[in-house]
């Protein structure tokens, strides 16, 4: 079985969609026995989703990020909500 540190690295790879099937199996096995890692993975997934949504909202027609004046507050609020969730 993999360690929590290894699981953390695999969660990161999973969020980047570069996890192999063997790595996915190892992460799933670890998750069955480690509720702490499951909780941490869910928090990271929420942060990842919030960042992706924010980036999608911030892209201009030219594909460049257009940062709204309140972007820092909005991002901080989403990250705080994700971490508390």
Protein Blocks (a to p, Z undefined) as FASTA:
>chain_A
ZZfklmmmmmmmmmnopacfklmmmmmmmmmmmmklmmmmmmmmmmmmmmmmmmmmmpcf
kopacddfklmmmmmmmmmmmmmZZ
